[in-house]
């Protein structure tokens, strides 16, 4: 189990960094929604002990919140 945890963090970090490179042409609202979805997914996974349903639910809620936060800025 410890080996898997040692592998997951670098892979997750690389995924986030490569994903951020794809955000160059996004609007502020789209970036806020993506950040909210990512933060919500992490929060949902942590709160539910890694449950897939908790992760997806957190991502959905975080995306909606990020969308609303980014709505007012241009």
N, C-alpha and C positions, 0 to 999 in steps of 0.2 A: 504494500500500500504506500509506503514512503517513497518508493521509486516512482510510482505514478504521480505523486504529488510533486516530486522534483522535476518531472518532465512537463507537467501541466502549466506551471507558472511561466516558464520561458516561452512556451508555445502561445499562451494567452497574451503575454506581453508583445510578442512579435506580431500577432494578429491585430492587436490594437494599434500598433505603430503603422503597420501596412494599411490598415483600414483608414487611419487618419490621413494618409497620403491621398486617398480617394475623395476627400472632402473639400478639395480646393475650389471646385466650381459650385459648391452648394450654397444656398442662401442661409442667412442667419437662422431662420426658422427651421430649416431642414437640419442644420447642425445641432440646434437645441434639441430637436426631436431625437436625433441619433444618440446624443450624449445622454438624454433622459432614458432612452430605451436601454442603453448599456448599463447605466447605473441602476435602473430598475431590475434588470436581469440579475445583476450581481446581488442586489439586495434581496430579491425574491429567492435566489438560490441559498443565500446565507440563512434567511429566516426559516426556510423549509427544509434545511439540511440537504440541499442538492436535488430536491425534487424537480423533475422536468416541468411539471405543471406550475410549480411556484416560480421557476425561472421564466417561463413564457408569460405567466400572469404579471410578474414584476416588470418584464420588458414592455408589455402592453400598457400598463399603468404609467410607467416612466416615460414612454413615448408620447402618451396623451398629455402628461404634465409638461414635458419639454416642448411640445407643440404649442401649448397655451402660453408658456413663458416666452417663447420666441416670437409669438404673434405680434407683439407690440413694438418690436425693434426691427429696424430695417438695415 
